[in-house]
Amino acid sequence: PQIEPTHDVIWIGNWGDGERSTELNEFLLRPVAELGLSARIHGVRYPLDALRAIKAAGIEYCRWLPAHWAPAAFASARATVHVPRGPYARSLPGIPTIRMFEALACGIPVASAPWDDAEQLFPAGSYLRASDGAEMKNALQTLLHDSELATALTTAGLRTIAERHTCRHRALELLGIVDSIRRP
């Protein structure tokens, strides 16, 4: 069913053990607070200092979200932010979080913190890139005020998922790997 957005930004993910606290503050909490956006965060493993920072940023913390509710949660917002863990982004270039795929598949525009799309998983125009917090703030402001751009990103993101990243694509890749191992 069609879901009308009730807030500006959603972020789904776990805070973790401090390995991306800096990134979440820079690319999510600060831009949302500085722009005065309505936002929700879903996830687990949020220590008390993170919960305090979220509250201070004016963001609603909504706790754990079952995976099958993620599409409705994404649809309830006008944009999302992709924030990979810094250590992963540096040591595993080319690998975004699963949320990037989910958000694009749900038809929500994405503004992403830095990661190296070495595999060219998402062509230019699928999402906005931000190299720092100031660029993320500008990206969010643009997504929320330029409906033509938001629609173009949504369309490109959905097309990218349909053309490159369905379960069928992954199953065929896996079968190809199995076949290559079986051949003498």
C-alpha positions as CSV (number, residue, x, y, z in Angstrom):
1,P,0.0,0.0,0.0
2,Q,1.0,3.6,-0.5
3,I,2.4,5.1,2.7
4,E,2.6,8.8,3.1
5,P,5.8,10.0,4.7
6,T,5.4,11.2,8.3
7,H,9.0,12.5,8.8
8,D,12.0,13.7,6.9
9,V,14.7,11.2,7.6
10,I,15.0,7.6,8.7
11,W,18.0,5.6,9.6
12,I,17.9,1.9,10.3
13,G,21.0,0.3,11.8
14,N,22.8,-0.6,15.0
15,W,25.0,1.9,16.8
16,G,27.4,-1.0,17.6
17,D,30.4,-0.9,19.8
18,G,31.6,2.6,19.0
19,E,33.2,1.7,15.7
20,R,31.0,4.2,13.8
21,S,30.1,6.7,16.5
22,T,32.1,9.5,14.8
23,E,30.5,8.8,11.5
24,L,26.9,8.7,12.9
25,N,27.4,12.0,14.7
26,E,28.9,13.6,11.6
27,F,26.7,12.3,8.9
28,L,23.4,11.7,10.7
29,L,22.9,13.5,14.1
30,R,24.5,16.8,13.3
31,P,23.0,17.4,9.9
32,V,19.5,16.4,11.1
33,A,19.8,18.7,14.2
34,E,21.3,21.6,12.3
35,L,18.5,21.5,9.7
36,G,15.8,20.9,12.3
37,L,14.5,17.8,10.5
38,S,12.1,15.3,11.9
39,A,13.9,12.0,12.0
40,R,13.6,8.5,13.4
41,I,16.3,5.9,14.2
42,H,15.7,2.2,14.4
43,G,18.2,-0.3,15.8
44,V,19.9,-1.9,18.8
45,R,23.1,-1.7,20.8
46,Y,22.7,2.1,21.5
47,P,24.7,3.0,24.6
48,L,23.5,5.7,27.0
49,D,25.7,8.4,25.5
50,A,24.4,7.6,22.0
51,L,20.8,7.8,23.2
52,R,21.5,11.1,24.8
53,A,23.1,12.4,21.6
54,I,20.1,11.2,19.6
55,K,17.7,13.0,21.9
56,A,19.8,16.2,21.9
57,A,19.6,16.1,18.1
58,G,15.8,16.0,18.3
59,I,15.7,12.5,16.7
60,E,13.1,9.9,17.8
61,Y,14.8,6.6,18.8
62,C,12.4,3.8,17.9
63,R,14.5,0.7,19.0
64,W,14.6,-2.6,17.2
65,L,12.8,-3.0,13.9
66,P,11.9,-6.4,12.5
67,A,13.4,-6.8,9.0
68,H,10.1,-7.3,7.3
69,W,8.9,-3.9,8.6
70,A,11.9,-2.1,7.0
71,P,10.0,-1.3,3.7
72,A,7.2,0.4,5.6
73,A,9.7,2.3,7.8
74,F,11.6,3.5,4.8
75,A,8.3,4.5,3.1
76,S,7.4,6.6,6.1
77,A,10.3,9.0,5.5
78,R,11.3,11.3,2.7
79,A,15.0,10.4,2.7
80,T,17.5,8.1,4.3
81,V,21.2,8.3,5.1
82,H,23.7,5.5,4.4
83,V,26.5,5.4,7.1
84,P,28.9,2.6,6.7
85,R,31.2,1.7,9.5
86,G,34.5,3.5,9.0
87,P,36.8,0.5,9.5
88,Y,34.7,-1.6,7.0
89,A,34.6,1.2,4.5
90,R,38.4,1.4,4.7
91,S,39.3,-2.3,4.8
92,L,36.5,-3.6,2.6
93,P,36.3,-1.1,-0.2
94,G,33.4,-1.5,-2.6
95,I,31.0,-3.0,0.0
96,P,28.2,-0.8,1.3
97,T,25.8,-1.9,4.1
98,I,22.7,-3.9,3.2
99,R,20.7,-0.9,4.0
100,M,21.8,0.8,0.8
101,F,20.2,-2.0,-1.2
102,E,17.1,-2.1,0.9
103,A,16.5,1.7,0.8
104,L,17.0,1.9,-3.0
105,A,14.7,-1.1,-3.4
106,C,12.0,0.6,-1.3
107,G,12.1,3.7,-3.5
108,I,13.6,6.2,-1.0
109,P,16.3,8.7,-1.9
110,V,19.7,8.0,-0.3
111,A,22.4,10.4,0.8
112,S,25.6,8.4,1.6
113,A,28.6,9.0,3.8
114,P,31.9,8.1,2.0
115,W,32.6,4.6,0.8
116,D,34.4,3.4,-2.4
117,D,32.0,1.9,-4.9
118,A,34.9,0.0,-6.4
119,E,32.6,-2.6,-7.9
120,Q,30.4,0.0,-9.5
121,L,27.3,-1.4,-7.8
122,F,25.4,1.8,-8.2
123,P,25.8,4.1,-11.2
124,A,26.0,7.9,-10.8
125,G,22.5,9.3,-10.2
126,S,21.4,6.4,-8.0
127,Y,22.1,8.3,-4.8
128,L,23.9,11.4,-3.5
129,R,27.4,11.2,-2.0
130,A,28.6,13.4,0.8
131,S,32.3,13.5,1.8
132,D,31.8,15.2,5.1
133,G,29.0,16.4,7.5
134,A,28.6,19.8,5.7
135,E,28.0,18.0,2.4
136,M,25.6,15.6,4.1
137,K,23.7,18.6,5.4
138,N,23.5,20.1,1.9
139,A,22.5,16.7,0.4
140,L,19.7,16.3,2.8
141,Q,18.5,19.8,2.3
142,T,18.6,19.2,-1.4
143,L,16.7,15.9,-1.3
144,L,14.0,17.4,0.9
145,H,13.5,20.6,-1.2
146,D,14.1,19.4,-4.8
147,S,11.3,17.0,-5.6
148,E,12.5,16.5,-9.2
149,L,15.9,15.4,-8.0
150,A,14.5,13.2,-5.3
151,T,12.2,11.6,-7.9
152,A,15.1,11.1,-10.4
153,L,17.2,9.5,-7.7
154,T,14.4,7.2,-6.6
155,T,13.7,6.2,-10.2
156,A,17.4,5.5,-10.9
157,G,17.8,3.6,-7.6
158,L,14.8,1.4,-8.3
159,R,16.1,0.7,-11.8
160,T,19.5,-0.2,-10.5
161,I,18.1,-2.7,-8.1
162,A,15.8,-4.2,-10.7
163,E,18.6,-4.5,-13.3
164,R,21.5,-5.5,-11.1
165,H,20.6,-6.5,-7.5
166,T,17.6,-8.8,-7.2
167,C,17.7,-12.2,-5.5
168,R,17.6,-13.7,-9.0
169,H,20.8,-11.9,-9.8
170,R,22.5,-13.2,-6.7
171,A,21.2,-16.8,-7.3
172,L,22.5,-16.8,-10.8
173,E,25.9,-15.5,-9.7
174,L,26.1,-18.3,-7.0
175,L,25.2,-20.9,-9.6
176,G,27.9,-19.5,-11.9
177,I,30.5,-19.9,-9.1
178,V,29.3,-23.4,-8.4
179,D,29.6,-24.3,-12.1
180,S,33.1,-22.8,-12.3
181,I,34.2,-24.9,-9.4
182,R,32.7,-28.1,-10.8
183,R,34.5,-27.7,-14.2
184,P,37.8,-29.5,-14.4
